[in-house]
Amino acid sequence: MTGTVAAKPTGTCATSITFFVGTTKVVTNASTVFEEGSCASVVAGAVVEVEGITQLDGSVLATEVSIEDESDD
């Protein structure tokens, strides 16, 4: 799933963060891999590509989050 981070993420990079891409809740954990940036790069307005496992509640447990560089277009 690719989209824009809708609002400031909650949580801390040391443990996990939660953010929304559109209306989809995305949760990271210690196993989440961040590419083209770090956990701290996930900010409101950032364009991200998320790969992960859809949970029963419809949220996504992210296995990988890539920060998209809009200048690469």
C-alpha positions in Angstrom: 0.0 0.0 0.0 1.3 3.4 -0.9 0.0 6.7 0.4 0.5 9.7 2.5 0.8 9.6 6.3 -2.4 11.3 7.4 -1.3 12.7 10.8 1.5 12.8 13.3 2.3 9.1 14.3 1.9 8.1 17.9 4.3 6.1 20.0 8.1 6.0 20.0 10.6 4.6 17.5 12.2 2.7 20.3 9.2 0.4 20.6 6.5 1.0 18.0 4.6 3.7 16.2 1.1 3.8 14.9 0.0 6.0 11.9 -2.6 6.1 9.3 -2.3 5.9 5.5 -5.6 7.2 4.3 -8.1 5.4 6.7 -5.9 2.4 7.2 -4.2 2.1 10.6 -0.5 1.0 10.3 1.4 -0.4 13.3 5.1 -1.0 13.5 7.1 -3.1 15.9 10.8 -3.9 16.6 10.9 -6.2 13.6 9.7 -3.6 11.1 12.4 -2.7 8.5 12.6 1.0 7.4 14.0 1.7 3.9 15.0 5.0 2.4 14.8 6.6 5.8 14.1 5.7 9.4 11.3 5.5 11.8 11.7 9.2 12.5 11.1 9.9 8.8 7.5 8.8 9.2 5.8 12.2 9.7 2.5 13.7 8.7 2.6 14.3 4.9 5.3 11.8 4.1 4.7 9.4 1.3 5.3 5.9 2.3 5.0 2.4 0.9 3.9 -0.2 3.5 4.2 -4.0 3.3 2.7 -6.0 6.1 0.1 -8.4 7.4 -3.5 -7.4 7.6 -4.8 -8.0 11.1 -8.3 -9.0 12.1 -9.3 -5.4 13.0 -8.3 -4.2 9.5 -5.0 -2.6 10.6 -1.7 -3.5 9.0 1.2 -4.8 11.0 4.1 -3.4 9.0 7.0 -5.7 8.0 8.6 -3.0 5.9 8.0 0.8 5.5 9.7 2.6 2.6 9.9 6.4 2.7 9.2 7.6 -0.9 11.4 10.3 -2.2 9.1 12.6 -4.3 12.1 14.0 -6.1 12.7 10.6 -7.8 9.6 11.1 -10.0 
